[in-house]
Amino acid sequence: MPGPFEDLDAYLALPRTSGLALSADGTRLVTSVATLDPKRTAYVSALWEVDPTGLVPARRLTRSGKGETAPVFASDGSVLFTSVRPDPEAADDDQGPAALWSLPGSGEARTVGTRPGGISGVRPARSAATVLVRSDTLPGACDGGADEQRRTARKDLAVTAVLHAGHPVRHWDRDLGVGQTRLLAGELLGDGEVVWRELTPAPGRALHEASTDLSPDGRTAVTTWVIPEPRGSRRTALVAIDTATGERRTLVDDGSSEFGSPRVSPDGQLVAAVRETRSTPHEPVDLRLVVLPLDGPGEPRDVAPGWDRWVDEHVWSPDGSALLVAADDAGRRPVFRIEVATGEVRRLTGDSGHYTDLQVSPDGGHVFALRDAVDSPAAPVRLDARATDQEPVRLQGPPVPQVPGSLSEVQTTAEDGTALRAWLVLPEGDGPHPLALWVHGGPLGSWNGWSWRWCPWLLAAQGYAVLLPDPGLSTGYGLDMVRRGWGAWGGAPYTDLMALTDAALEHPRVDEMRTAAMGGSFGGYMANWIAGHTDRFAAVVTHASLWDLEQFAPTTDSPSYWVRMFTPDAAIAHSPSRFADAITSPVLVIHGDKDYRVPIGEGLRLWWDLVSRADDPDDLPHRFLYFPDENHWVTTPQHTKIWYETVLAFLDHHVRAQPWQTPDLLT
């Protein structure tokens, strides 16, 4: 009987764990588990409780057809979550926008907060009844009632038009509509719904993709605040807002950095945040973890100035003496402890795990997290908050499938002497196995954790070895590694990939004569660059890929970031489109029309540049898999299945010389 990685339907049906919340008293852990809906066309999340001691099996807390997401604990011990499921006490059962729900320790969940534009970003105070949320609101509305009237009028007249007065206008796969994100605050008291207070009545786009936190006493909200700049640019500052009056004051705005991920200390005195310096075409961004006073004034202080790693996630220890962080590091994402007073950094985890959703016990003795790895999906674990190089204690969460093969590391040296490494996924059996070089996205990223969307084990189950390299621009190797490829993607990143491929082909179980290259986003860019610079690969798969950097930068959803990365000459020099005439390998182009990060124009132009160079239309080696209603990743279950069916068919045909097999639902 085939396992879940040999059968795409079984793979899609595997449960997927995400998010973690710990109660204030440390006795309860709650996570989200997504499973296929009955039609097998979407994923629906439910909340599960995990025993922090690891003695009791996990139990499901919620059940609904619409699902529940983003669980957090209120100060009274109830679980708050958002859901679009109908309110059982409402007069009708029509699906509305996402509402705020509360689930007590015993009893049924009930709606505690609504808003015509929905509720998101829920932040409850640690020791008060105050809750902070985000909600999309039409700019002319003074409250929820006026907002609903305006929304109804637009809906009744089928009006979807938006009049923009600045940037951005789109984000990832979402058109930014007339509505603007506002912050609301209220109290979770009694059995009634929260009465919202407008904290930001006219924010414009200042709260676009806002990251927020709330002081333990609920009196002060801290949030990112976007400030428009000349020539279409913008920067992000940190502001503090009084939750009773809405009075706003700037915490930090130095004009040359971006600030994000604010976290208020347990005593309400400090804010920890990530400062990102602005890039130039010759110098990359740099991320530093800083602390600054909540009441001000005071300059941000680098918490660990001698540490050359970028913090992805951070939480305070209960006594405020340390920050527990997760950061990419050499193909892993360990947990570190940073002493705030001294800057001392200690690595707590000694395994190859990728840790997320850090939660610290109230006594400061343990860290709870979700741990995944390149060869293991996410599962809840417990760590000692002070021990170094430890193995995690696995808690009893949803079952985790076993992968069909093994994982090893490949190491080599770049042309400039830089040490390089990659993961090598090997299928079962002696081989030799055909090799698929799979380049990660980003470009600032790393192959250091599990991916349901980009899963190498589905290829391994079909007999392919898969190389997962971290070339120049990869995170977890220090700023110099990023600097090597900054503004010059076709330079060191390309030669690094070729060096790591050469090293992988020395493995006795890998077939050096049968190889393919593939990647998505930046990885798709590299696949395009590879196709125009070498004929060593029998097939190239390029998903959501950048083809012409001059065309891409002004049309993506955040142009100001990308135009700072390349000089005009570098954008031309490093555009794969310049080398279209040199492409001889068969190319599978994949793109979704709702991709606003890498707009569909990149895929369309790439496809035309391939087709227009083909002399025999009846013998075209290339293919274009187009998704009219998918985004940057292609996420719906059955489209994911078609994606893998098509990719595997393309690889099998050109790498293994098997007859071409079109997926059934594409015929």
Protein Blocks (a to p, Z undefined) as FASTA:
>chain_A
ZZfklpmklmmmpccdehjdddfkopaccdddddddfkopaccdddddddfklmaccddf
bdcfkbpehiaddfkopacdddfbdcfkbmblcdcddddddddfbdcdddfbdcfkbpeh
iacdfkbcbdcddddddfklcbfklmmmmmmmmmmnopabdcdfbdcfbehjaccdfbdc
dddddddehjbdcddddfblbnojmlgoiacdddfklpaccdddddddeehiacdddddd
dfklopacdfbdghlaccehiacdfkopaccddddddddfkbccddddddddfklpaddd
dfblmbccddfbdcddfklpaccddddeehiacdddddfklopacdfbfcfbdcehiacd
fklpaccdddddfkbccddddddfkbghiacdddddddddddebdddddddddfkopacd
ddddddedjbjadddddddehjbccdfbdcfklccklmmmnopacdddddehiahiajkl
mmmmgoplmlmmmmmmmmmmmmmmmpmkbcfkbccdddehjlmmmmmmmmmmcckbfbdc
dehiafblmlmmmmmmblmlmmmmpcfklmmmmgmklmmmmpmbdcdddddfklmklgfk
lmmmmmmmmmmmpfblklcfbdcdddfkbcfkopafklmmmmmmmmmmmmmmmmnopacd
ddfklZZ
